[in-house]
Amino acid sequence: MDAEVIVRDVMTREYVGVSESDTVLGAVRLMSDEGVGSVVVLRGREPVGIMTESDVLSLVANEKDPKETPVSEAMTTPVVSIPPDRSLADAAGMMAQQGIRRIIVTGADDELLGVLTERDVISASASPSSITRTNDRDIDESELGDRMETNGGGEYTNQSICEVCGALTHDLTNVNGQLVCADCRDF
């Protein structure tokens, strides 16, 4: 049996930080320069929010000017965080439950250690069963597929990853040997 993967093993230690008072346009330029999809919003050393590409799209859709709008008006709060010693399965479940793609990783005294992204989770997962745990025991992929197909009774409560698009979801079905989400089933 493989050892359980923990957040520390796969998190991104490098992150891009901005201040609440920075403009959204300045933060977007930094995101573009650094090739990242989000920035951690810091008050001193304390993470107080996160601004993602989706937050910027919402701002523009609401016809606010990114040159004039401070990051504090576009960021998502409160910060969702996880300790580095938690399991990857716990983190993936938390992300799915909260409907987010990134979690701030914090250590003692809420020290910012890095960011865990949905991409980190997917990259660390050789198969959906490698991050899924039920009743504190590993389950194999065939059992996972059976549970997903019979999910109506609520027996399977964790989320897993679609092998086609990589989305975290409760609703996976075994199609031709791949576990796929409802959106990918029709293709």
Secondary structure as GFF3:
##gff-version 3
##sequence-region A 1 187
A	DSSP	alpha_helix	7	10	.	.	.	ID=ss1
A	DSSP	beta_strand	17	19	.	.	.	ID=ss2
A	DSSP	alpha_helix	24	34	.	.	.	ID=ss3
A	DSSP	beta_strand	38	43	.	.	.	ID=ss4
A	DSSP	beta_strand	46	52	.	.	.	ID=ss5
A	DSSP	alpha_helix	53	61	.	.	.	ID=ss6
A	DSSP	three_ten_helix	71	73	.	.	.	ID=ss7
A	DSSP	beta_strand	81	82	.	.	.	ID=ss8
A	DSSP	alpha_helix	88	98	.	.	.	ID=ss9
A	DSSP	beta_strand	102	106	.	.	.	ID=ss10
A	DSSP	three_ten_helix	108	110	.	.	.	ID=ss11
A	DSSP	beta_strand	112	117	.	.	.	ID=ss12
A	DSSP	alpha_helix	118	124	.	.	.	ID=ss13
A	DSSP	three_ten_helix	128	130	.	.	.	ID=ss14
A	DSSP	beta_strand	133	134	.	.	.	ID=ss15
A	DSSP	beta_strand	137	138	.	.	.	ID=ss16
A	DSSP	alpha_helix	141	149	.	.	.	ID=ss17
A	DSSP	three_ten_helix	151	153	.	.	.	ID=ss18
A	DSSP	beta_strand	160	161	.	.	.	ID=ss19
A	DSSP	beta_strand	168	169	.	.	.	ID=ss20
A	DSSP	beta_strand	172	175	.	.	.	ID=ss21
A	DSSP	beta_strand	178	181	.	.	.	ID=ss22
A	DSSP	alpha_helix	182	185	.	.	.	ID=ss23
###
